[in-house]
Structure formats: C-alpha cells, structure tokens
Amino acid sequence: MEAALRDRVQAALRDALRSPEIAARLAATGFAVEATVGSVLASIIEADLPRWREVVRSAGVVMN
C-alpha cells in the first residue's frame, strides 16, 4: 500500500476511534481498540489483504 493512502486510512481510523460513541460501540461488541503506528498498520493491512480479496472474490462483489 502506498504511504499516502496508508496515512489517510490511519488518520481516518484514529479519528473514528477517538470518538467515545464509536469506542463504546466497539467495546460492546467485544472489540479491543489498539492504536498503532503507520508501519504496524501497514503490516496488518498487508497481512489481511489476501483474506479479504478471497472474501470479495467468493462473494462476487464487483466495483463500479
């Protein structure tokens, strides 16, 4: 993932997770919120991409 896109995703996630309402909703569903630095987030996203590509492919999702 290119750095500019990674930085935008990280900023959006950081802003969302700072919201008390979102944090409370995530906690209520069993999610633990952890802040990460850019390189860690990039590693997590890269590791998850193959799994989500397969989910999208098997579901027949098509981008417009």
Residue, then its C-alpha position, 0 to 999 in steps of 0.5 A: m500500500e502506498a504511504a499516502l493512502r496508508d496515512r489517510v486510512q490511519a488518520a481516518l481510523r484514529d479519528a473514528l476511534r477517538s470518538p467515545e460513541i464509536a469506542a463504546r460501540l466497539a467495546a460492546t461488541g467485544f472489540a479491543v481498540e489498539a492504536t498503532v503506528g503507520s508501519v504496524l498498520a501497514s503490516i496488518i493491512e498487508a497481512d489481511l489483504p489476501r483474506w479479504r480479496e478471497v472474501v470479495r472474490s467468493a462473494g462476487v462483489v464487483m466495483n463500479 
